[in-house]
């Protein structure tokens, strides 16, 4: 029973060795030229110039939420495309309704200007 896991163990050992070698070579051969710009703290498109509890613009979160919504749309399309022949016309129409709702939401957000960064 345990001999079935030997190829997996060998694969994991080789992957660990090759991965460690690549990372080590990057540290050894990579240039190290730090300057003040590279070492400055930077996060989320804002310079770190005030208190950590400063307020962020709501548009940042809105763009993140819209990205997640439309990314999930694509995640639902792949399994649907794989089984489209098996689910027939009902599955096709269900996806048309799903995509229609998402397109209406996308058009609404576009018309409201949520996709434009000022």
ChimeraX commands (.cxc) that place a marker at each C-alpha (Angstrom):
marker #1 position 0.00,0.00,0.00 radius 0.5
marker #1 position 2.72,2.46,0.96 radius 0.5
marker #1 position 4.71,1.69,-2.20 radius 0.5
marker #1 position 1.99,3.51,-4.16 radius 0.5
marker #1 position 3.06,6.75,-2.46 radius 0.5
marker #1 position 6.75,6.40,-3.37 radius 0.5
marker #1 position 6.43,8.27,-6.73 radius 0.5
marker #1 position 4.61,11.11,-4.95 radius 0.5
marker #1 position 7.33,11.30,-2.33 radius 0.5
marker #1 position 10.04,11.33,-5.01 radius 0.5
marker #1 position 8.17,14.03,-6.94 radius 0.5
marker #1 position 7.83,16.19,-3.81 radius 0.5
marker #1 position 11.54,15.75,-2.98 radius 0.5
marker #1 position 12.63,16.68,-6.51 radius 0.5
marker #1 position 10.26,19.69,-6.51 radius 0.5
marker #1 position 11.64,20.85,-3.16 radius 0.5
marker #1 position 15.24,20.50,-4.32 radius 0.5
marker #1 position 14.67,22.22,-7.68 radius 0.5
marker #1 position 12.59,25.01,-6.10 radius 0.5
marker #1 position 15.14,25.63,-3.37 radius 0.5
marker #1 position 17.94,25.65,-5.96 radius 0.5
marker #1 position 16.12,28.24,-8.09 radius 0.5
marker #1 position 15.44,30.53,-5.13 radius 0.5
marker #1 position 19.03,30.21,-3.93 radius 0.5
marker #1 position 20.38,31.02,-7.39 radius 0.5
marker #1 position 18.17,34.10,-7.50 radius 0.5
marker #1 position 19.65,35.36,-4.24 radius 0.5
marker #1 position 23.21,34.58,-5.29 radius 0.5
marker #1 position 23.14,35.85,-8.89 radius 0.5
marker #1 position 20.54,38.61,-8.57 radius 0.5
marker #1 position 21.67,42.22,-8.35 radius 0.5
marker #1 position 21.30,43.94,-5.02 radius 0.5
marker #1 position 21.07,47.70,-5.49 radius 0.5
marker #1 position 18.78,49.02,-2.75 radius 0.5
marker #1 position 17.87,52.71,-2.72 radius 0.5
marker #1 position 15.41,54.86,-0.80 radius 0.5
marker #1 position 12.58,54.32,-3.31 radius 0.5
marker #1 position 12.84,50.54,-3.21 radius 0.5
marker #1 position 13.03,50.44,0.58 radius 0.5
marker #1 position 10.12,52.82,1.21 radius 0.5
marker #1 position 6.86,51.34,2.48 radius 0.5
marker #1 position 4.16,51.32,-0.19 radius 0.5
marker #1 position 0.77,49.67,-0.17 radius 0.5
marker #1 position -2.54,49.81,-2.02 radius 0.5
marker #1 position -1.63,52.72,-4.27 radius 0.5
marker #1 position -1.11,55.14,-1.39 radius 0.5
marker #1 position 2.15,56.43,0.05 radius 0.5
marker #1 position 2.59,55.69,3.73 radius 0.5
marker #1 position 2.52,59.26,4.98 radius 0.5
marker #1 position -0.01,59.29,7.83 radius 0.5
marker #1 position -1.45,57.12,10.54 radius 0.5
marker #1 position -2.15,53.47,9.67 radius 0.5
marker #1 position -5.83,54.11,10.45 radius 0.5
marker #1 position -6.32,56.62,7.65 radius 0.5
marker #1 position -9.47,56.30,5.55 radius 0.5
marker #1 position -9.27,54.78,2.09 radius 0.5
marker #1 position -11.32,55.91,-0.83 radius 0.5
marker #1 position -14.47,53.82,-1.30 radius 0.5
marker #1 position -13.69,53.44,-5.01 radius 0.5
marker #1 position -10.75,51.21,-4.15 radius 0.5
marker #1 position -13.08,48.70,-2.49 radius 0.5
marker #1 position -15.68,49.07,-5.23 radius 0.5
marker #1 position -13.16,48.15,-7.92 radius 0.5
marker #1 position -12.04,45.14,-5.85 radius 0.5
marker #1 position -15.63,43.93,-5.42 radius 0.5
marker #1 position -16.39,44.39,-9.12 radius 0.5
marker #1 position -13.26,42.44,-10.01 radius 0.5
marker #1 position -14.33,39.56,-7.75 radius 0.5
marker #1 position -17.84,39.51,-9.23 radius 0.5
marker #1 position -16.69,39.38,-12.83 radius 0.5
marker #1 position -13.89,36.96,-12.00 radius 0.5
marker #1 position -16.44,34.56,-10.49 radius 0.5
marker #1 position -18.47,34.88,-13.67 radius 0.5
marker #1 position -15.57,33.41,-15.61 radius 0.5
marker #1 position -15.10,30.71,-12.97 radius 0.5
marker #1 position -18.71,29.60,-13.55 radius 0.5
marker #1 position -18.31,29.61,-17.34 radius 0.5
marker #1 position -15.58,26.97,-17.52 radius 0.5
marker #1 position -17.44,24.07,-15.86 radius 0.5
marker #1 position -20.59,25.04,-17.72 radius 0.5
marker #1 position -18.75,24.90,-21.05 radius 0.5
marker #1 position -17.37,21.44,-20.23 radius 0.5
marker #1 position -20.80,19.91,-19.52 radius 0.5
marker #1 position -22.84,21.92,-22.03 radius 0.5
marker #1 position -23.68,18.88,-24.18 radius 0.5
marker #1 position -24.88,16.92,-21.15 radius 0.5
marker #1 position -27.14,19.61,-19.67 radius 0.5
marker #1 position -28.84,20.51,-22.94 radius 0.5
marker #1 position -31.11,23.44,-23.66 radius 0.5
marker #1 position -32.16,23.95,-20.02 radius 0.5
marker #1 position -28.55,24.44,-18.91 radius 0.5
marker #1 position -27.91,26.74,-21.84 radius 0.5
marker #1 position -30.91,28.93,-21.01 radius 0.5
marker #1 position -29.97,29.00,-17.32 radius 0.5
marker #1 position -26.53,30.34,-18.23 radius 0.5
marker #1 position -28.06,32.88,-20.61 radius 0.5
marker #1 position -30.21,34.17,-17.74 radius 0.5
marker #1 position -27.16,34.22,-15.41 radius 0.5
marker #1 position -25.05,36.11,-17.93 radius 0.5
marker #1 position -27.94,38.47,-18.69 radius 0.5
marker #1 position -28.20,39.44,-15.03 radius 0.5
marker #1 position -24.46,40.03,-14.86 radius 0.5
marker #1 position -24.48,42.10,-18.05 radius 0.5
marker #1 position -27.31,44.25,-16.69 radius 0.5
marker #1 position -25.30,44.78,-13.49 radius 0.5
marker #1 position -22.19,45.60,-15.51 radius 0.5
marker #1 position -24.07,48.13,-17.64 radius 0.5
marker #1 position -25.56,49.69,-14.51 radius 0.5
marker #1 position -22.11,50.08,-12.93 radius 0.5
marker #1 position -20.72,51.46,-16.18 radius 0.5
marker #1 position -23.54,54.02,-16.45 radius 0.5
marker #1 position -23.04,55.10,-12.82 radius 0.5
marker #1 position -19.34,55.67,-13.51 radius 0.5
marker #1 position -18.06,53.08,-11.04 radius 0.5
marker #1 position -15.50,51.81,-13.53 radius 0.5
marker #1 position -13.85,55.21,-14.08 radius 0.5
marker #1 position -11.03,56.32,-11.84 radius 0.5
marker #1 position -10.70,60.07,-11.50 radius 0.5
marker link #1:1,2 radius 0.2
marker link #1:2,3 radius 0.2
marker link #1:3,4 radius 0.2
marker link #1:4,5 radius 0.2
marker link #1:5,6 radius 0.2
marker link #1:6,7 radius 0.2
marker link #1:7,8 radius 0.2
marker link #1:8,9 radius 0.2
marker link #1:9,10 radius 0.2
marker link #1:10,11 radius 0.2
marker link #1:11,12 radius 0.2
marker link #1:12,13 radius 0.2
marker link #1:13,14 radius 0.2
marker link #1:14,15 radius 0.2
marker link #1:15,16 radius 0.2
marker link #1:16,17 radius 0.2
marker link #1:17,18 radius 0.2
marker link #1:18,19 radius 0.2
marker link #1:19,20 radius 0.2
marker link #1:20,21 radius 0.2
marker link #1:21,22 radius 0.2
marker link #1:22,23 radius 0.2
marker link #1:23,24 radius 0.2
marker link #1:24,25 radius 0.2
marker link #1:25,26 radius 0.2
marker link #1:26,27 radius 0.2
marker link #1:27,28 radius 0.2
marker link #1:28,29 radius 0.2
marker link #1:29,30 radius 0.2
marker link #1:30,31 radius 0.2
marker link #1:31,32 radius 0.2
marker link #1:32,33 radius 0.2
marker link #1:33,34 radius 0.2
marker link #1:34,35 radius 0.2
marker link #1:35,36 radius 0.2
marker link #1:36,37 radius 0.2
marker link #1:37,38 radius 0.2
marker link #1:38,39 radius 0.2
marker link #1:39,40 radius 0.2
marker link #1:40,41 radius 0.2
marker link #1:41,42 radius 0.2
marker link #1:42,43 radius 0.2
marker link #1:43,44 radius 0.2
marker link #1:44,45 radius 0.2
marker link #1:45,46 radius 0.2
marker link #1:46,47 radius 0.2
marker link #1:47,48 radius 0.2
marker link #1:48,49 radius 0.2
marker link #1:49,50 radius 0.2
marker link #1:50,51 radius 0.2
marker link #1:51,52 radius 0.2
marker link #1:52,53 radius 0.2
marker link #1:53,54 radius 0.2
marker link #1:54,55 radius 0.2
marker link #1:55,56 radius 0.2
marker link #1:56,57 radius 0.2
marker link #1:57,58 radius 0.2
marker link #1:58,59 radius 0.2
marker link #1:59,60 radius 0.2
marker link #1:60,61 radius 0.2
marker link #1:61,62 radius 0.2
marker link #1:62,63 radius 0.2
marker link #1:63,64 radius 0.2
marker link #1:64,65 radius 0.2
marker link #1:65,66 radius 0.2
marker link #1:66,67 radius 0.2
marker link #1:67,68 radius 0.2
marker link #1:68,69 radius 0.2
marker link #1:69,70 radius 0.2
marker link #1:70,71 radius 0.2
marker link #1:71,72 radius 0.2
marker link #1:72,73 radius 0.2
marker link #1:73,74 radius 0.2
marker link #1:74,75 radius 0.2
marker link #1:75,76 radius 0.2
marker link #1:76,77 radius 0.2
marker link #1:77,78 radius 0.2
marker link #1:78,79 radius 0.2
marker link #1:79,80 radius 0.2
marker link #1:80,81 radius 0.2
marker link #1:81,82 radius 0.2
marker link #1:82,83 radius 0.2
marker link #1:83,84 radius 0.2
marker link #1:84,85 radius 0.2
marker link #1:85,86 radius 0.2
marker link #1:86,87 radius 0.2
marker link #1:87,88 radius 0.2
marker link #1:88,89 radius 0.2
marker link #1:89,90 radius 0.2
marker link #1:90,91 radius 0.2
marker link #1:91,92 radius 0.2
marker link #1:92,93 radius 0.2
marker link #1:93,94 radius 0.2
marker link #1:94,95 radius 0.2
marker link #1:95,96 radius 0.2
marker link #1:96,97 radius 0.2
marker link #1:97,98 radius 0.2
marker link #1:98,99 radius 0.2
marker link #1:99,100 radius 0.2
marker link #1:100,101 radius 0.2
marker link #1:101,102 radius 0.2
marker link #1:102,103 radius 0.2
marker link #1:103,104 radius 0.2
marker link #1:104,105 radius 0.2
marker link #1:105,106 radius 0.2
marker link #1:106,107 radius 0.2
marker link #1:107,108 radius 0.2
marker link #1:108,109 radius 0.2
marker link #1:109,110 radius 0.2
marker link #1:110,111 radius 0.2
marker link #1:111,112 radius 0.2
marker link #1:112,113 radius 0.2
marker link #1:113,114 radius 0.2
marker link #1:114,115 radius 0.2
marker link #1:115,116 radius 0.2
marker link #1:116,117 radius 0.2
marker link #1:117,118 radius 0.2
view
